Amino acid sequence: MLFHASDEGFRFTAEELVSVVGALEIEVIVAKDGQTVDGDSALWRHMWGVRYLDYLLDHVVSRFGEEELRGFAADERRPVS
């Protein structure tokens, strides 16, 4: 993912990617699905058998509106703890 993003002119580290994706996943589980973050969280079932990017787009990013995503991108929004 980092390699292909770099080819498209996007520069970020693996740590930055994990930080943003992790925050989005936690927000989906806790705030949107009302679940606890554990092995039984419904979100995890969607990642099996699909490419990681498809999982992120179809089951994580798609759950957010444009303004919500801008907030994450600007680091204005913190994940629910």
N, C-alpha and C positions, 0 to 999 in steps of 0.2 A: 504494500500500500504506500509506504514512504517513497519507494522507487518511482512508482507511477505518478504520484503527486508531484515529486520533484521534476519529472519530465514535463509536467504541465505548468511548471513555474511556481508551485507552492512549496515553501520551505518550512518545515517544522521537524522537531525531533520526535523520537519514539516516546519520550517522556511526556511531551506536550500532547501527543495523540492520545496516549493512555489517560492522561488527566481529563481531557475534554470528553472522550468517549465514556470513561468511567462515570463522570458527573452526569452525563445524559442518561446512562443506564440506571443509575441510582434514582434519578428524578422520575424516570418512567415507573420503576418498581414502587417507590415509596409514595410519590405525589399523585401519579396518574392511575396506578393500579391499586393503591392502598394496601400494599403487601409489605412484608418484611424482606430484607435482603438476606436470603439464605438459599439453600439448594432447592427449595420448593417454589421459588419465585417463577411465575408463569413466563416471564420474558426469556429465561434461559432455554426453555423448550424450543424456541424459535430458531436458535442458532445451529441446531443439529441438522446436518445434511445439506446445508446451504453455504455458499461462499460468504465469507465474513462481511464483505462490502454489501452484499445483498441483505444480510441480516441487519446491518446498521441502517441502511436506507429504508428497508421495508418495515422494520419492527421497532426501531429506535427513533431515528430522525423524523420519520413520518408522523410521529405522535406529537410533534411540536409545531406551533405556528411560527410564522416568519419572525415576529417580534420576540418570541421566546428564544429562538435560535440566535438572533442578534445579541440578546442579553448574554448568552453563553459565550459568544464570540468576543464580546467586549469585556468578558470576565466580570460583568456586573451581577451575575446571578450565581449563587452558590448552591451546591446540591443540598437537598434536605438531609439532615442528619438524624 
